[in-house]
Amino acid sequence: MENSKKRIIYKVSGDLNSYEIIQNVYEDLKNYIQDDYTHLVISFEQVNAINSSAIGKILFLNNLISAKNGKISFIHLNENLKKLFKILLIDKLFKIYESEDEIED
């Protein structure tokens, strides 16, 4: 995890398709929101798969951070995740970056 001011880059390790992993990621990100981080950037570099529960948790976290005038962005999505997020219109809700140099606060 890397942080700058109130932005953090959270690097997910492994696929988001089991309850335990999803819950751990959710709790970590929720804690950052409670600690007043206003920009969570989720790195999917090591993620090949994501299930609907994980997407639901991210949407819930987006509601929490939006209430504090914050945002969630994504970085390092593989082509399959990009296609999935496009089909689900998630790419319309969240900014998706290719590299850390592109990230805007």
C-alpha positions as CSV (number, residue, x, y, z in Angstrom):
1,M,0.0,0.0,0.0
2,E,1.3,3.4,-0.9
3,N,-0.2,6.7,0.3
4,S,0.0,10.3,-0.5
5,K,-1.9,12.9,1.6
6,K,-5.4,11.4,1.7
7,R,-5.0,9.1,-1.2
8,I,-3.9,5.4,-0.9
9,I,-3.1,2.8,-3.5
10,Y,-4.4,-0.5,-2.2
11,K,-2.9,-3.5,-3.9
12,V,-5.2,-6.5,-3.9
13,S,-3.3,-9.8,-3.8
14,G,-5.2,-12.6,-5.5
15,D,-8.6,-13.2,-7.0
16,L,-11.6,-11.6,-5.3
17,N,-13.8,-14.7,-5.3
18,S,-13.8,-16.1,-1.8
19,Y,-15.7,-14.7,1.2
20,E,-12.6,-14.4,3.4
21,I,-10.5,-12.5,0.9
22,I,-13.4,-10.2,0.0
23,Q,-14.2,-9.5,3.6
24,N,-10.5,-8.7,4.4
25,V,-10.2,-6.3,1.5
26,Y,-13.6,-4.7,2.4
27,E,-12.5,-4.2,6.1
28,D,-9.2,-2.7,5.1
29,L,-10.7,-0.2,2.7
30,K,-13.5,0.6,5.1
31,N,-10.9,1.5,7.7
32,Y,-9.2,3.8,5.3
33,I,-12.5,5.6,4.7
34,Q,-13.0,5.9,8.5
35,D,-9.5,7.3,8.8
36,D,-10.6,10.1,6.4
37,Y,-8.8,9.0,3.2
38,T,-10.7,10.6,0.4
39,H,-9.3,8.8,-2.6
40,L,-8.9,5.0,-2.6
41,V,-7.1,3.6,-5.7
42,I,-7.6,-0.1,-5.9
43,S,-4.8,-1.9,-7.8
44,F,-6.0,-5.1,-9.6
45,E,-2.6,-6.0,-10.9
46,Q,-2.6,-9.4,-9.2
47,V,-6.3,-10.1,-9.8
48,N,-7.6,-12.3,-12.5
49,A,-11.2,-12.9,-11.3
50,I,-13.8,-11.0,-9.3
51,N,-17.2,-12.2,-8.2
52,S,-20.5,-10.3,-7.7
53,S,-20.0,-10.2,-3.9
54,A,-16.8,-8.3,-4.3
55,I,-18.4,-5.9,-6.8
56,G,-21.2,-5.3,-4.3
57,K,-18.8,-4.5,-1.5
58,I,-16.9,-2.0,-3.8
59,L,-20.2,-0.4,-4.6
60,F,-21.1,-0.1,-0.9
61,L,-17.7,1.3,-0.2
62,N,-18.2,3.9,-2.9
63,N,-21.4,5.0,-1.1
64,L,-19.5,5.4,2.1
65,I,-16.6,7.4,0.6
66,S,-19.0,9.5,-1.6
67,A,-20.8,10.6,1.6
68,K,-17.4,12.1,2.6
69,N,-16.9,13.7,-0.8
70,G,-14.3,11.1,-1.7
71,K,-13.9,8.6,-4.5
72,I,-12.6,5.2,-5.5
73,S,-10.6,4.6,-8.6
74,F,-9.1,1.5,-10.2
75,I,-5.6,0.8,-11.6
76,H,-3.9,-2.1,-13.4
77,L,-6.9,-4.0,-14.7
78,N,-6.3,-6.8,-17.0
79,E,-8.3,-7.1,-20.3
80,N,-10.8,-9.5,-18.9
81,L,-11.6,-7.2,-15.9
82,K,-11.8,-4.2,-18.2
83,K,-14.4,-6.0,-20.4
84,L,-16.4,-7.2,-17.3
85,F,-16.5,-3.7,-15.8
86,K,-17.5,-2.3,-19.2
87,I,-20.4,-4.8,-19.5
88,L,-21.5,-4.0,-16.0
89,L,-21.1,-0.2,-16.6
90,I,-18.7,0.0,-13.7
91,D,-16.4,1.9,-15.9
92,K,-19.0,4.7,-15.8
93,L,-18.9,4.9,-12.0
94,F,-15.2,4.7,-11.4
95,K,-12.2,6.2,-13.0
96,I,-9.9,3.5,-14.4
97,Y,-6.2,4.3,-14.8
98,E,-3.5,2.4,-16.6
99,S,-0.6,3.6,-14.5
100,E,0.1,5.4,-11.2
101,D,1.4,8.4,-13.2
102,E,-2.1,9.1,-14.5
103,I,-3.8,9.2,-11.1
104,E,-5.5,12.5,-10.4
105,D,-6.6,13.6,-6.9
